[in-house]
Amino acid sequence: MHVSKQSALVLILFAVCAMGSAAGAPECDSETLCPLPVSPDDLVQHHSMLSYIEEAHAFLADKEITKSRSMEDILFCVLEDGNLVIVRATRKEKYIPLSRTTMEIVASKTDGYLVERVGGGGKNTRYRIEHNHVSLPLLAVKRFDGNAPALYTPHSDAICTNDVVRAGDAYLSALIQRAFDELIAARVPSRAFTGAYVGETQRSRQERIVKAILLNEHMGPGMFQWLDADMLIERVMAIFGANKECAYSHSKSPAAARGIGQFISSTYERVVREYPSAGLIPSFVAGTENHLNSVKAMICLIDTELDALNPKVKERFAVDPKAVEIFIPSFYNGGSSRTQNLIDVLGDSWDKPLNTSSDSIGKGIKEETIIFLKKFKEIIRYLDSQ
């Protein structure tokens, strides 16, 4: 969120007027963080959306919430007139017999503020907070995730600012680089590339592929059909920028795939077993909730699945990774067996640019994987253009 110098000066005047003299400064409500007296340059930097989100997390961190069998507290930190304001509410789940579904009911306990659930689920449930008929930017939510309090920033248009998106991009790049560094330092033998360590062959391109798959796993296929791809990519990056190591850590699909890498238990356990020197966390749940561990497991999975394909694929990857990289998201989503079917269907064109709209590729892979590949191509285009 860009703040002009002129706007910054206005905010400073507001802060000075709000604080008054040391003797006569008004007391801040316990639920409000008052503006800070800083220089114009500091204020421009301080009042970025990312700074607001970080302050909101710190503001809610020590706030207590309680839970009973029928009801639980939920706290929202919103931005209003340059202040961080807490809105208190309660939530409960009501079973609807006719539709056999459970509905979340949220009721505001802060006078004048309206709270409404608008979508999503779990920690990433999206809410709308209104005051005086004005919708307020939601910076952070503190609620129960199971029996433990959890602090999270769910998606909203308000957080998809350039600084938050770039923070997410930087977080993912640093995370992936560290995962490759640690695997190579551990000298984990590659199954796909004889004499090399896992992640060592065409490392820079592998890093980009892993990043694209991570983003892909959290771009819903339904939304991809209708919304701008760049917007969806930056939406996922914003979640990483706002939540860092907590982003998507408890994410769970209907197929029981978990974490940022969306592993199912059998695949994760196989990777742990096949790469003992990688030092992966043995527990499926704990391992997939840990970002660094999940990325290491992803890199190992790519290595073992590449090894399962026709040797010509990994041989080509070693010299020209872009020519065959499309097969990596294919087996990541649909398995190496179906990906080999795709390679066989393509025949002599197996190493040519893949037309994901061609009817023929449906003979080798599932429709779900075709959509996954379409998303991957858009993400790679986006990343390569940065």
C-alpha positions, 0 to 999 in steps of 0.5 A: 500500500503506497502512502504519499508524502502528503498523506504521511504528513496528514497522518502525522498531524492526526497522530500529534493531535490524537496524542496531545501533550504528555500531560493531556494525552488521551488514554487509548482503549485497550482494544486500540493501538494508537498511531505512533509519532514518527518522521514522514519517511518512517511513516511511509515505510511503517504504514505499509500493509505488511507492517500493519499485518505484522503489528496486528499479529503482535497485537493479538498474540497475547490476547486470550480466547476461551472455548466451551462445548457450544461456543468459542471466542474469535478475535479480529484485528481490523484497520480503521482510521489508521488504528488497529482495532480489535473486534470481538465475536463468538462462533459456533457450528450448527448442523443442518439436517436437511442438507447434512452440512455444518454452518458456522454462525458468528456473532459480533460482541463489539457494539456497532461492528458487523461480522459476517463469514464470506467463505473459505474454511479452517484458519483461512476462513474469510470474514467481512467486518463492517462499521458504520456500513464501511467494510474494514481491512481485516489484518489478522484473526485469532481463533481456535484450530482444534483445541489450540488458539491460532493466529492467521491472516486470511485472504482478502483483497486488502492484503494483496498489496505489492509489499505483501506479495513481494514478501511472500515471493521472498519468503518462498525463494529463501525457503526453497533455497535453504531446502536445496542447500541442506539436502546437498550439504547432507549429500543425499544420493540422487536416484535419478542422476547417478553420481549426483546429490538430490537437487544438484542437477539443474538446481536453479531450474528445479528451484523454480519448478518447486516454487511453481508447484507450491503455488499451484497446489493452492490455486483452486482449479475452479477459480483458475477457470474464471479468474486472471492467473496472475491475480491468483498467483499473487493471492497465494504469494500474499498469504505466504507474505502475511503468514510466513511459516504458518501459511497453509501449514494445516491445509488439508484437501478432501483427499487428505493431502496435507501442508504446503506440498499437499502430500498424502500419507502413503507418498510422504512415507515412501519418500521418508523411506527411500531417502533416509539421509535426507533427515525428513521428519518421520511423522506425516502430520508433523512433517507436512506442517513444517515448511522446510521439511515439506519442501525437502520432501518435495525435492526428493519426490521429484527425484524419485519420480523422475527416476521412474520415467523413461530414462530419456526424460531425465537425460534430457532434463540434465541438459535442457530442463525446460524441454521436459519440465512439464512432466514434473507437475504431471507426475507430482499431481497424477503419478509417474505411471500416468505420466509415462502413459502421457509420454507414450501417447505423445510419441515422437513429440514427447519433448516438444511444447505440450499443448494442454488443450489437445484432446490426445493428452487426455488419453494419458492423464486425468482431467485434474492433471490437465488443469494442474498442467495449465496452471503450472504453465501460467505460473512458470510464465509469471515466474520467468517474467519477473 
